[in-house]
Amino acid sequence: MIAVYGKMPAELEGFTWNEDNSINIRSKKRPIHPLHPQWVFIFQLKEKQPLKKKSCWNPLVVSLTDAMNKEQINLSIDGLILAHKIRKIYYTPIKRQKQLPALVSA
């Protein structure tokens, strides 16, 4: 969710899904769209929403911490947020400036 939507886990508390795979967060007025819409399907984000987050969270944290301690992966929330911001800048289309008619001096 961090890589796709660029939000910290605490910000995602109580989010809701929209039909277009965007999410609604209580603190935001507008829905947040995924950086790459296909990532929602690739990572199966909708299917992996546990009903009891606490029961699924502890084993995940233990296995992630174990992998980080064994230096199998190097991962941090701040790094994921930074990577999302970089991808967002890279993949956001540049808005075209309106062409102003050339002023011809008489």
PyRosetta script that sets phi, psi and omega in degrees:
from pyrosetta import init, pose_from_sequence

init()
pose = pose_from_sequence("MIAVYGKMPAELEGFTWNEDNSINIRSKKRPIHPLHPQWVFIFQLKEKQPLKKKSCWNPLVVSLTDAMNKEQINLSIDGLILAHKIRKIYYTPIKRQKQLPALVSA")
pose.set_psi(1, -33.6)
pose.set_omega(1, 179.6)
pose.set_phi(2, -66.7)
pose.set_psi(2, -45.9)
pose.set_omega(2, -178.2)
pose.set_phi(3, -67.3)
pose.set_psi(3, -34.1)
pose.set_omega(3, -175.4)
pose.set_phi(4, -84.1)
pose.set_psi(4, -42.2)
pose.set_omega(4, -174.7)
pose.set_phi(5, -109.0)
pose.set_psi(5, -14.3)
pose.set_omega(5, 176.7)
pose.set_phi(6, 71.1)
pose.set_psi(6, 30.2)
pose.set_omega(6, -179.7)
pose.set_phi(7, -119.1)
pose.set_psi(7, 144.3)
pose.set_omega(7, 178.0)
pose.set_phi(8, -68.0)
pose.set_psi(8, 153.1)
pose.set_omega(8, 180.0)
pose.set_phi(9, -55.7)
pose.set_psi(9, -37.3)
pose.set_omega(9, 179.5)
pose.set_phi(10, -64.3)
pose.set_psi(10, -32.2)
pose.set_omega(10, 179.5)
pose.set_phi(11, -72.3)
pose.set_psi(11, -21.9)
pose.set_omega(11, -177.1)
pose.set_phi(12, -86.0)
pose.set_psi(12, 2.6)
pose.set_omega(12, -179.0)
pose.set_phi(13, -62.8)
pose.set_psi(13, 120.8)
pose.set_omega(13, 176.8)
pose.set_phi(14, 74.8)
pose.set_psi(14, 25.3)
pose.set_omega(14, 178.8)
pose.set_phi(15, -73.5)
pose.set_psi(15, 160.3)
pose.set_omega(15, 176.9)
pose.set_phi(16, -129.3)
pose.set_psi(16, 150.7)
pose.set_omega(16, -179.6)
pose.set_phi(17, -88.2)
pose.set_psi(17, 146.8)
pose.set_omega(17, 170.3)
pose.set_phi(18, -106.7)
pose.set_psi(18, 168.5)
pose.set_omega(18, -178.1)
pose.set_phi(19, -64.2)
pose.set_psi(19, -29.2)
pose.set_omega(19, -177.9)
pose.set_phi(20, -91.0)
pose.set_psi(20, 18.0)
pose.set_omega(20, 179.8)
pose.set_phi(21, 69.1)
pose.set_psi(21, 12.6)
pose.set_omega(21, 170.5)
pose.set_phi(22, -83.7)
pose.set_psi(22, 165.3)
pose.set_omega(22, -179.5)
pose.set_phi(23, -122.8)
pose.set_psi(23, 150.9)
pose.set_omega(23, 174.3)
pose.set_phi(24, -106.6)
pose.set_psi(24, 130.6)
pose.set_omega(24, 177.1)
pose.set_phi(25, -117.9)
pose.set_psi(25, 140.7)
pose.set_omega(25, -176.0)
pose.set_phi(26, -55.8)
pose.set_psi(26, -37.7)
pose.set_omega(26, -174.7)
pose.set_phi(27, -81.6)
pose.set_psi(27, -5.5)
pose.set_omega(27, -178.2)
pose.set_phi(28, -113.2)
pose.set_psi(28, 143.4)
pose.set_omega(28, 179.6)
pose.set_phi(29, -80.0)
pose.set_psi(29, -35.4)
pose.set_omega(29, -177.7)
pose.set_phi(30, -107.6)
pose.set_psi(30, 156.0)
pose.set_omega(30, 177.3)
pose.set_phi(31, -68.6)
pose.set_psi(31, 153.8)
pose.set_omega(31, 178.8)
pose.set_phi(32, -104.0)
pose.set_psi(32, 123.4)
pose.set_omega(32, -177.7)
pose.set_phi(33, -93.6)
pose.set_psi(33, 148.6)
pose.set_omega(33, 178.3)
pose.set_phi(34, -68.5)
pose.set_psi(34, 148.8)
pose.set_omega(34, 178.7)
pose.set_phi(35, -61.3)
pose.set_psi(35, -45.8)
pose.set_omega(35, 174.3)
pose.set_phi(36, -124.3)
pose.set_psi(36, 112.3)
pose.set_omega(36, -176.6)
pose.set_phi(37, -57.1)
pose.set_psi(37, -32.4)
pose.set_omega(37, -178.4)
pose.set_phi(38, -69.7)
pose.set_psi(38, -19.9)
pose.set_omega(38, 179.9)
pose.set_phi(39, -64.3)
pose.set_psi(39, -29.5)
pose.set_omega(39, 177.9)
pose.set_phi(40, -59.8)
pose.set_psi(40, -40.2)
pose.set_omega(40, 179.5)
pose.set_phi(41, -78.4)
pose.set_psi(41, -42.0)
pose.set_omega(41, -178.1)
pose.set_phi(42, -61.5)
pose.set_psi(42, -44.9)
pose.set_omega(42, -178.6)
pose.set_phi(43, -88.0)
pose.set_psi(43, -0.1)
pose.set_omega(43, 179.1)
pose.set_phi(44, 50.8)
pose.set_psi(44, 50.0)
pose.set_omega(44, -175.1)
pose.set_phi(45, -66.2)
pose.set_psi(45, -37.0)
pose.set_omega(45, -179.6)
pose.set_phi(46, -71.2)
pose.set_psi(46, -36.1)
pose.set_omega(46, -178.2)
pose.set_phi(47, -74.5)
pose.set_psi(47, -26.1)
pose.set_omega(47, -174.7)
pose.set_phi(48, -95.4)
pose.set_psi(48, 25.8)
pose.set_omega(48, 177.7)
pose.set_phi(49, -87.3)
pose.set_psi(49, 101.3)
pose.set_omega(49, -178.9)
pose.set_phi(50, -69.4)
pose.set_psi(50, 143.8)
pose.set_omega(50, 177.7)
pose.set_phi(51, -70.3)
pose.set_psi(51, -38.9)
pose.set_omega(51, 177.6)
pose.set_phi(52, -111.8)
pose.set_psi(52, 93.3)
pose.set_omega(52, -175.0)
pose.set_phi(53, -60.1)
pose.set_psi(53, -39.3)
pose.set_omega(53, -176.7)
pose.set_phi(54, -62.6)
pose.set_psi(54, -39.5)
pose.set_omega(54, -177.1)
pose.set_phi(55, -68.9)
pose.set_psi(55, -30.6)
pose.set_omega(55, 179.7)
pose.set_phi(56, -88.8)
pose.set_psi(56, -22.3)
pose.set_omega(56, -173.1)
pose.set_phi(57, -71.4)
pose.set_psi(57, -45.1)
pose.set_omega(57, -174.7)
pose.set_phi(58, -60.2)
pose.set_psi(58, -48.6)
pose.set_omega(58, 177.9)
pose.set_phi(59, -63.0)
pose.set_psi(59, -34.0)
pose.set_omega(59, 178.5)
pose.set_phi(60, -66.2)
pose.set_psi(60, -44.6)
pose.set_omega(60, 179.4)
pose.set_phi(61, -63.4)
pose.set_psi(61, -41.3)
pose.set_omega(61, 179.8)
pose.set_phi(62, -63.2)
pose.set_psi(62, -46.0)
pose.set_omega(62, -178.9)
pose.set_phi(63, -69.4)
pose.set_psi(63, -35.2)
pose.set_omega(63, 177.7)
pose.set_phi(64, -67.6)
pose.set_psi(64, -44.6)
pose.set_omega(64, 178.5)
pose.set_phi(65, -62.8)
pose.set_psi(65, -40.8)
pose.set_omega(65, 178.4)
pose.set_phi(66, -61.6)
pose.set_psi(66, -43.9)
pose.set_omega(66, 179.4)
pose.set_phi(67, -66.0)
pose.set_psi(67, -37.5)
pose.set_omega(67, 178.9)
pose.set_phi(68, -69.6)
pose.set_psi(68, -37.4)
pose.set_omega(68, 178.6)
pose.set_phi(69, -67.0)
pose.set_psi(69, -34.7)
pose.set_omega(69, 178.2)
pose.set_phi(70, -82.9)
pose.set_psi(70, 3.7)
pose.set_omega(70, 179.6)
pose.set_phi(71, 57.7)
pose.set_psi(71, 32.7)
pose.set_omega(71, 174.2)
pose.set_phi(72, -77.9)
pose.set_psi(72, -30.2)
pose.set_omega(72, 176.0)
pose.set_phi(73, -138.7)
pose.set_psi(73, 152.7)
pose.set_omega(73, 175.9)
pose.set_phi(74, -121.3)
pose.set_psi(74, 106.7)
pose.set_omega(74, -170.2)
pose.set_phi(75, -143.6)
pose.set_psi(75, 140.8)
pose.set_omega(75, 173.0)
pose.set_phi(76, -147.5)
pose.set_psi(76, 153.8)
pose.set_omega(76, 178.8)
pose.set_phi(77, -61.9)
pose.set_psi(77, -42.9)
pose.set_omega(77, -179.8)
pose.set_phi(78, -61.1)
pose.set_psi(78, -38.7)
pose.set_omega(78, 177.9)
pose.set_phi(79, -65.0)
pose.set_psi(79, -39.5)
pose.set_omega(79, 177.9)
pose.set_phi(80, -65.9)
pose.set_psi(80, -41.9)
pose.set_omega(80, 178.0)
pose.set_phi(81, -62.7)
pose.set_psi(81, -44.7)
pose.set_omega(81, 179.0)
pose.set_phi(82, -61.9)
pose.set_psi(82, -43.5)
pose.set_omega(82, 178.7)
pose.set_phi(83, -62.2)
pose.set_psi(83, -38.3)
pose.set_omega(83, 177.9)
pose.set_phi(84, -64.2)
pose.set_psi(84, -43.8)
pose.set_omega(84, 179.9)
pose.set_phi(85, -62.1)
pose.set_psi(85, -40.3)
pose.set_omega(85, 179.3)
pose.set_phi(86, -65.3)
pose.set_psi(86, -46.0)
pose.set_omega(86, 178.2)
pose.set_phi(87, -62.7)
pose.set_psi(87, -38.2)
pose.set_omega(87, -179.3)
pose.set_phi(88, -63.6)
pose.set_psi(88, -42.2)
pose.set_omega(88, 177.8)
pose.set_phi(89, -65.0)
pose.set_psi(89, -42.3)
pose.set_omega(89, -176.8)
pose.set_phi(90, -67.3)
pose.set_psi(90, -41.1)
pose.set_omega(90, -173.9)
pose.set_phi(91, -93.8)
pose.set_psi(91, -7.8)
pose.set_omega(91, 178.5)
pose.set_phi(92, -74.7)
pose.set_psi(92, 125.2)
pose.set_omega(92, -179.9)
pose.set_phi(93, -66.8)
pose.set_psi(93, 144.3)
pose.set_omega(93, 177.7)
pose.set_phi(94, -79.3)
pose.set_psi(94, 130.0)
pose.set_omega(94, 179.3)
pose.set_phi(95, -74.0)
pose.set_psi(95, 133.8)
pose.set_omega(95, 179.2)
pose.set_phi(96, -75.7)
pose.set_psi(96, 136.9)
pose.set_omega(96, 177.0)
pose.set_phi(97, -79.9)
pose.set_psi(97, 142.5)
pose.set_omega(97, 178.9)
pose.set_phi(98, -67.4)
pose.set_psi(98, 134.8)
pose.set_omega(98, 179.9)
pose.set_phi(99, -76.4)
pose.set_psi(99, 119.9)
pose.set_omega(99, 177.1)
pose.set_phi(100, -87.1)
pose.set_psi(100, 137.7)
pose.set_omega(100, 178.9)
pose.set_phi(101, -62.5)
pose.set_psi(101, 138.8)
pose.set_omega(101, -179.7)
pose.set_phi(102, -68.1)
pose.set_psi(102, 134.5)
pose.set_omega(102, 178.6)
pose.set_phi(103, -84.1)
pose.set_psi(103, 126.4)
pose.set_omega(103, -179.5)
pose.set_phi(104, -103.3)
pose.set_psi(104, 124.7)
pose.set_omega(104, 179.5)
pose.set_phi(105, -83.5)
pose.set_psi(105, 138.6)
pose.set_omega(105, -177.2)
pose.set_phi(106, -94.7)
pose.dump_pdb("model.pdb")
